[in-house]
Amino acid sequence: MRATRGFYEIAAADPGRVAVVTDTAAAVTYGELHERANQVSHGLLARGTRPGDAVVTVLPNGVDAITMMLATYQIGAYHVPVNWHYTAEEVGYIVADCAARTVVGAERYGHAPPGGFVETRALAEGRPATPPEGRRAGSMMLYTSGTTGRPKGVRRRLIELSPEDLYPILTRKSWRHFGLPPDGVHLLLSQLYHSAPYGQAMMALQFGHAVVVTERFDAGETLELVERYGVTNAFMVPTMFHRLLALPTSIRTKHDLSSLTHLYHGAAPCPPATKQAMIEWLGPVLWEYYGSTEAAVATMVSSAEWLERPGTVGRAIDGLEFTIVGDDGAALPPGEPGMVYIGGINRFEYHRDPSKTAAAMRGPLYTPGDIGYLDEDGYLFLCDRRTDLIISGGVNVYPAEIEAVLQEHPSVADVAVIGVPDPEWGQRVVALVQPAAGAIPGADLTGELLAHCASRLARLKHPRVIEYRDRLPRTPTGKLSRSNLRKTYLPL
């Protein structure tokens, strides 16, 4: 007898298993979630949704958002989750660009585009709780803006297979690298309109895990939830690590965190000192992966591997490979930084933007736009994004390297490093620092930070200017928008 293949078969075989837990409602079982997803699938089909059509959702984390993931996934639709903080104009642009057949949301959460929202409840009302006919796997289609211009949808080719028949393919290509057992508890800490949280929550449900849902990250609450529900796995970003490590020792040692076996992180660079501190605290449970919305997961590295090679983001997972390309277009040897290209990824396109698709490709190879190098054993080390590179006095300076050093200082809560025009050097290095609680910004702190850099960075990498900010803008996935920071800084 073959093993079950994903959420839908698990729901039929074990309907009483807990699927979703929130603080705002009673736990939802796999059977109940399956019935809700089926009803919504029928509701979408009744509104004319067909395989390959887009369905936009503007929903916060919760049962409705997860229901939409599962409903669209079994009718061959492209699910387009949109940030519910967006304005009506921003939501309207995405709705028009992807030619959405249906827009699902609620007025109390998001700004309705022209035509308004339909609520999940209304889609399900009066519909059969049985699976729809002709089931075939859909896909998420996330909009990513990159560094400039309007956001573009990342659209993958749909495969004419049912979700159950696609399951072993996804397991063989990607999911098995996560090393998760068939039972567990996943803690959702980031918004589902981002690729990593979306992918991890979907994978957890396909493995039969319970998903504990939060609407926003709170460091102290996170530790309490791990203990209360026996959380086994979660995805975080480095800013979350920073906030957890900033908790008083009395809070950090108060909770039993021994159930946690896999704490994944990615999406943004993690300062080595921060990761080292997390491993010392929680043990070798950290797993890092590198990828993008376009490439999905491209590497995986365990705590043990990382401790042997601090700073690496891992080696290519099976079926993928990396090529480092120099400015002359030639492949570079180990140890030399250049543009990172990934081979073997699933085909994708930027919706309605063939020129952007072409610009990201080099034959069959795709680049996320990052600069990095490989060591002799094929482990990838990232330097920075090409668009964030600072060229000062003809020398390449990587902001992420400087940020990692400054974040090691206890008086720094957050930091962004940018390059600004300089008549002599071309660009000068500027550090925008958010002081930690109790730290006093000013000349004394600036002196401390520069002294801190002295033994860790070459002189040419030291910030020429350090300025202080109450807060730095980060996305829920921990990414800084240096382009926006440059725009706000330059007029000063």
C-alpha positions in Angstrom: 0.0 0.0 0.0 1.5 3.3 -1.1 2.0 6.2 1.4 -0.4 9.1 1.3 0.5 11.9 -1.2 0.0 15.2 0.5 -2.7 17.2 2.2 -5.8 16.0 0.3 -5.1 12.3 0.9 -4.1 12.9 4.5 -7.4 14.8 5.1 -9.4 11.9 3.7 -7.4 9.3 5.7 -7.2 11.2 9.0 -9.8 14.0 9.0 -9.5 14.6 12.8 -5.8 15.6 12.6 -5.2 19.2 13.6 -4.4 21.4 10.6 -4.4 25.0 11.6 -4.2 26.7 15.1 -4.8 30.4 15.6 -5.4 32.6 18.7 -8.6 33.9 17.3 -10.6 30.7 16.7 -10.8 27.0 17.5 -8.3 24.7 15.9 -9.3 23.5 12.4 -8.8 19.9 11.5 -7.6 18.5 8.2 -11.1 17.2 7.4 -12.7 20.6 8.1 -10.0 22.5 6.1 -10.4 20.0 3.2 -14.1 20.6 3.1 -13.6 24.4 3.2 -11.1 24.2 0.4 -13.5 22.0 -1.7 -16.4 24.4 -1.2 -14.2 27.4 -2.2 -12.9 25.5 -5.2 -16.5 24.9 -6.4 -17.2 28.6 -5.8 -14.2 29.7 -7.9 -15.2 27.3 -10.7 -18.8 28.7 -10.6 -17.3 32.2 -11.2 -15.6 31.0 -14.3 -12.1 30.2 -13.0 -10.4 27.7 -15.3 -6.9 26.2 -15.4 -4.3 28.9 -15.9 -6.5 31.7 -14.7 -5.3 34.0 -11.9 -7.0 34.4 -8.5 -5.9 37.3 -6.4 -6.2 37.2 -2.6 -5.7 40.2 -0.2 -5.8 38.4 3.2 -3.8 38.4 6.4 -2.5 35.2 7.8 -5.3 32.9 8.9 -7.6 30.1 8.0 -9.0 32.0 5.0 -5.6 32.6 3.5 -4.6 28.9 3.9 -8.0 27.8 2.5 -7.3 29.9 -0.7 -3.9 28.3 -1.1 -5.4 24.8 -1.1 -8.5 25.7 -3.1 -6.6 27.2 -6.0 -4.0 24.5 -5.9 -6.5 21.7 -6.8 -8.2 23.6 -9.7 -5.1 24.5 -11.7 -5.3 28.2 -11.0 -2.5 30.7 -10.4 -2.8 31.9 -6.8 -1.7 35.6 -6.5 -1.5 36.6 -2.8 -1.1 40.3 -2.4 0.2 42.4 0.5 -3.0 43.5 2.4 -1.3 46.8 3.3 -1.2 47.8 -0.4 -3.3 50.8 -1.6 -6.3 50.2 -3.8 -4.2 51.5 -6.7 -1.4 49.0 -6.0 -3.8 46.1 -5.7 -5.7 47.2 -8.8 -2.5 47.2 -10.9 -1.8 43.6 -10.0 -5.4 42.6 -10.6 -5.3 44.1 -14.0 -1.8 42.8 -14.9 -2.6 39.2 -14.1 -6.2 39.5 -15.5 -7.5 38.0 -12.3 -10.8 36.1 -12.7 -11.6 36.7 -9.0 -10.3 38.9 -6.2 -10.8 37.5 -2.7 -10.4 39.8 0.4 -12.3 41.7 3.0 -12.8 45.4 3.4 -11.6 45.4 7.0 -8.2 44.1 5.9 -7.3 45.5 2.6 -8.0 48.4 0.2 -10.5 47.1 -2.4 -9.5 47.5 -6.1 -12.1 48.6 -8.7 -14.8 45.9 -8.7 -14.3 45.1 -5.0 -13.7 41.9 -3.2 -15.6 38.6 -2.8 -15.1 37.1 0.7 -14.0 33.5 1.2 -17.2 32.8 3.1 -19.3 33.9 0.1 -17.4 31.7 -2.3 -18.0 28.6 -0.1 -21.6 29.3 0.8 -23.9 26.6 -0.4 -21.2 24.8 -2.4 -20.5 21.0 -2.2 -17.9 19.8 0.3 -16.7 17.1 -2.1 -13.6 17.5 -4.3 -14.2 19.2 -7.7 -14.0 17.1 -10.9 -10.9 17.3 -13.2 -8.5 18.2 -10.4 -5.1 19.4 -11.5 -2.3 21.2 -9.7 -2.1 25.0 -9.7 0.8 27.2 -8.6 1.4 30.4 -6.7 2.3 33.5 -8.8 4.0 36.0 -6.7 4.7 39.6 -7.7 8.3 40.8 -7.2 9.6 44.3 -7.9 13.3 43.5 -7.8 15.1 46.9 -7.7 13.2 49.1 -10.0 9.8 49.6 -11.7 6.4 48.1 -11.3 6.2 44.6 -9.8 6.1 41.6 -12.2 4.5 38.3 -11.6 6.7 35.2 -11.6 4.8 32.7 -13.6 5.8 29.0 -13.8 4.6 26.5 -16.3 1.7 24.4 -15.0 1.9 20.6 -15.2 -1.2 18.6 -16.1 -1.0 16.4 -13.0 -3.2 16.1 -9.9 -1.8 17.5 -6.6 -1.3 13.9 -5.5 0.7 13.0 -8.6 2.8 16.1 -8.4 3.6 15.4 -4.7 6.4 12.8 -5.3 8.0 15.1 -7.9 8.2 18.0 -5.5 9.4 15.7 -2.8 12.2 14.3 -5.0 13.3 17.7 -6.3 13.0 20.0 -3.3 11.1 19.0 -0.2 13.2 16.1 0.8 16.2 18.5 1.3 14.3 20.0 4.3 14.6 16.7 6.2 11.2 17.0 7.9 9.4 13.9 9.2 5.8 13.2 8.3 4.4 14.6 11.5 5.3 17.8 13.2 4.2 21.4 14.1 5.1 24.3 11.9 5.1 27.9 13.3 4.1 30.5 10.7 5.7 33.8 11.6 5.8 35.8 8.3 3.1 36.8 5.9 1.9 34.3 3.3 2.2 36.8 0.5 6.0 36.1 0.6 7.4 33.1 -1.2 9.4 31.4 1.7 6.5 31.5 4.3 4.0 30.4 1.6 6.2 27.6 0.4 7.0 26.4 3.9 3.4 26.5 5.1 2.3 24.5 2.0 5.0 22.0 2.5 4.0 21.5 6.2 0.4 20.8 5.2 1.5 18.4 2.5 3.5 16.5 5.2 0.6 16.4 7.6 1.9 19.0 10.1 -0.2 21.3 12.3 0.3 24.9 11.3 0.3 27.5 14.2 -0.5 30.8 12.7 0.6 34.3 13.8 -0.5 37.5 12.2 2.8 39.3 13.2 6.1 38.4 14.7 6.7 39.1 18.4 9.9 37.7 19.9 8.7 36.9 23.4 5.4 35.4 22.1 7.4 33.2 19.6 9.2 31.4 22.4 5.9 30.9 24.3 4.3 29.4 21.2 7.2 27.0 20.6 6.7 25.7 24.2 2.9 25.7 24.2 2.5 23.7 20.9 5.7 21.7 20.8 6.7 23.4 17.6 9.2 21.3 15.6 9.9 23.6 12.7 9.7 27.3 11.6 11.0 29.8 9.1 12.6 33.0 10.3 14.6 35.9 8.8 17.8 37.4 10.4 15.9 40.4 11.9 13.9 37.9 13.9 17.1 36.3 15.2 18.3 39.8 16.2 15.1 40.5 18.2 15.2 37.1 19.8 18.8 37.5 20.9 17.9 41.0 22.3 15.5 39.5 24.8 16.6 39.5 28.4 18.2 36.2 29.5 15.4 35.6 31.9 12.9 35.5 29.0 15.2 33.4 26.7 15.7 30.7 29.3 12.2 30.7 30.6 10.7 28.4 27.9 11.3 24.8 26.9 12.4 25.0 23.3 13.6 21.4 23.0 10.9 20.4 20.6 12.5 22.6 17.9 14.5 20.5 15.4 14.5 22.6 12.2 14.7 26.4 12.3 15.1 27.5 8.7 16.2 30.9 7.6 16.8 32.7 4.3 15.5 35.7 2.3 18.2 38.1 3.6 21.9 37.8 4.6 22.5 36.7 8.2 25.5 38.2 10.0 27.8 35.3 11.0 28.0 36.5 14.6 24.2 36.4 14.8 23.9 32.9 13.4 26.7 31.7 15.7 24.8 33.1 18.7 21.6 31.4 17.6 23.4 28.0 17.3 25.0 28.4 20.7 21.6 29.1 22.2 19.4 26.6 20.4 21.9 24.0 19.3 22.5 22.7 15.7 18.9 23.2 14.6 19.5 26.1 12.1 19.2 25.3 8.4 19.8 28.0 5.9 18.7 28.0 2.3 19.3 30.4 -0.6 17.0 31.0 -3.5 14.5 33.4 -4.9 10.9 33.6 -5.9 12.1 32.7 -9.4 14.5 29.9 -8.5 12.8 28.6 -5.4 15.2 26.7 -3.1 18.7 26.4 -4.6 20.9 25.5 -1.6 20.6 24.0 1.8 23.2 24.0 4.6 23.0 22.5 8.1 24.4 24.0 11.3 27.3 21.6 11.3 28.3 22.4 7.7 28.0 26.1 8.4 30.2 25.9 11.5 32.9 24.4 9.3 32.5 27.1 6.7 31.1 30.2 8.5 29.2 32.5 6.1 28.3 30.0 3.5 24.7 29.6 2.2 25.3 26.0 1.2 25.8 23.9 -1.8 23.4 23.4 -4.7 20.6 20.9 -4.0 20.4 17.9 -6.3 19.6 18.8 -9.9 20.9 22.4 -9.6 24.3 23.9 -10.2 26.1 27.2 -9.8 28.2 29.1 -12.2 30.1 32.3 -11.2 30.5 34.7 -14.2 32.9 37.6 -14.4 32.4 41.0 -16.1 33.8 39.6 -19.3 31.2 36.8 -19.4 33.7 34.0 -18.6 33.1 31.5 -15.8 35.3 32.2 -12.8 37.3 29.7 -10.7 36.7 29.0 -7.0 37.4 31.9 -4.7 36.7 34.7 -7.3 33.5 36.7 -6.8 31.2 37.4 -9.8 27.6 37.2 -10.8 25.8 34.1 -9.5 24.0 32.0 -12.1 21.9 29.0 -11.3 21.3 26.1 -13.7 18.6 23.5 -13.6 15.7 25.6 -12.2 12.1 25.1 -13.3 11.1 27.2 -16.2 9.5 30.6 -15.3 8.7 33.9 -16.9 8.0 37.4 -15.8 4.3 37.8 -16.7 4.0 40.2 -19.7 7.7 41.2 -19.6 9.8 39.1 -21.9 12.6 41.6 -21.9 13.0 41.2 -18.1 12.8 37.5 -18.4 15.6 37.5 -21.0 17.7 39.9 -18.9 17.7 37.4 -16.0 18.8 34.5 -18.2 22.0 33.4 -19.8 21.0 30.6 -22.0 19.5 28.0 -19.5 21.1 29.8 -16.5 19.2 32.3 -14.3 20.7 35.0 -12.1 19.1 36.4 -9.0 21.4 39.4 -9.4 23.7 38.5 -6.5 27.5 38.6 -6.4 29.2 35.6 -4.8 31.9 33.0 -5.1 32.3 29.2 -4.7 34.9 27.5 -2.6 36.8 24.4 -3.8 34.0 22.1 -2.5 31.2 24.0 -4.2 29.9 25.9 -1.2 28.4 29.3 -2.2 29.3 32.5 -0.4 27.4 35.7 -1.1 29.0 39.1 -1.2 26.0 41.4 -2.1 23.6 42.3 -4.8 25.0 43.8 -8.0 22.6 46.8 -7.6 23.9 47.5 -4.1 27.6 47.3 -4.9 29.6 50.4 -3.9 32.6 51.3 -6.1 34.8 53.6 -4.1 38.2 54.6 -5.5 37.8 51.9 -8.1 37.4 49.2 -5.5 34.3 47.0 -5.1 32.8 47.4 -1.6 30.0 45.1 -0.5 27.5 46.7 1.9 26.4 43.4 3.4 29.9 42.8 4.7 30.0 46.1 6.5 26.5 45.7 7.9 27.5 42.2 9.3 30.4 43.8 11.2 28.4 46.7 12.6 25.5 44.4 13.7 28.0 42.6 15.9 28.2 45.7 18.1 25.8 45.6 21.1 24.8 49.2 20.6 23.4 48.5 17.0 19.8 47.3 16.6 19.8 47.6 12.8 22.0 49.1 10.1 22.0 49.8 6.4 25.0 50.7 4.4 24.7 52.6 1.1 26.9 54.3 -1.4 26.4 58.0 -2.2 28.1 60.1 -4.9 31.5 61.5 -3.9 33.5 63.9 -6.2 36.9 62.4 -5.3 36.1 58.7 -4.7 33.1 58.2 -7.0 31.1 56.9 -4.1 31.6 57.0 -0.3 30.3 54.6 2.2 27.5 55.8 4.5 26.1 53.8 7.4 22.6 54.5 8.6 22.3 53.0 12.1 19.3 52.3 14.4 20.8 52.3 17.9 19.9 49.6 20.3 17.7 50.3 23.3 19.7 52.4 25.8 22.4 53.4 23.3 22.9 57.1 22.9 23.6 58.3 19.3 26.3 60.8 18.8 30.0 61.3 18.5 31.0 58.8 21.2 29.0 56.0 19.7 30.3 56.8 16.2 33.9 56.5 17.6 33.0 53.2 19.2 31.6 51.9 15.9 34.6 53.0 13.8 37.0 51.4 16.4 34.9 48.2 16.2 35.4 48.2 12.4 39.2 48.8 12.6 40.2 45.2 13.4 37.6 43.7 11.2 37.5 45.6 7.9 40.1 47.1 5.6 40.2 50.9 6.0 38.6 51.5 2.6 35.5 49.7 3.8 35.0 51.9 6.8 32.0 54.2 6.7 33.0 57.7 5.9 29.7 58.9 7.5 27.6 57.3 10.3 24.1 58.7 10.8 21.4 57.6 13.2 17.8 56.7 12.4 14.9 55.8 14.7 14.0 52.9 12.5 15.1 51.4 9.2 12.5 50.2 6.6 12.5 46.4 6.3 10.0 44.1 4.6 8.5 41.3 6.7 11.1 39.0 5.1 13.8 41.2 6.5 15.0 42.8 3.3 16.2 46.4 3.2 15.3 48.7 0.3 18.6 50.5 -0.2 17.4 52.2 -3.3 14.7 53.9 -1.3 17.2 54.7 1.5 19.4 56.3 -1.1 16.6 58.4 -2.4 15.7 59.7 1.1 19.3 60.2 2.1 20.6 62.1 -1.0 18.5 65.2 -0.6 20.0 65.7 2.8 
